[in-house]
Amino acid sequence: MTGNTLADKGQRFHALMEAVVRWLPFGLAEVVAPSFLGFALINGFTFAVDLLLLTAFRSGLGLPVPLAFTVAYVLAFGLSFVLNRALNFRSHAPVGPQAGLYAVAIVINYLAFILGLGSALTAIGVQYLVSRVVAGACEAAFMYSVMRWIIFRDPR
């Protein structure tokens, strides 16, 4: 069966991202990596999953807010790891060390951007939703960079 393995799906996903990047206007095709577009799509999807899980845990199961936030966040980031590893970065390296590096990156990300930057911006008077969006943009840049150049780096 051709085209049904995860490696084949990763190849097709990457080819699609390359094709879309070639069509970007204003010279963006020269600066946007296909893996960045793939990261944006996958993480946009996993953010939606995060929000759905948060709603299910808080409104459906009645979990306390901190627990609902944490469980949804961890599950969504786990899904992001799996999808980015298989489809976007197409890594075949041992998963254990990558998962360990990813866990460290998630902790740094959470402390530096979600709690640190978001809280700091709010403390200086930036509206909390604007603070979260700014922190989210920094979080995305950090996580993409860590995934591309550290966690899923190509040793070649």
Sequence and secondary structure as in RCSB ss.txt:
>XXXX:A:sequence
MTGNTLADKGQRFHALMEAVVRWLPFGLAEVVAPSFLGFALINGFTFAVDLLLLTAFRSGLGLPVPLAFTVAYVL
AFGLSFVLNRALNFRSHAPVGPQAGLYAVAIVINYLAFILGLGSALTAIGVQYLVSRVVAGACEAAFMYSVMRWI
IFRDPR
>XXXX:A:secstr
 TT SHHHHHHHHHHHHHHHHHT TTTGGGT  HHHHHHHHHHHHHHHHHHHHHHIIIIIS   HHHHHHHHHHH
HHHHHHHHIIIIIS   S HHHHHHHHHHHHHHHIIIIIIIIHHHHHHTT  HHHHHHHHHHHHHHHHHHHIIII
IT    
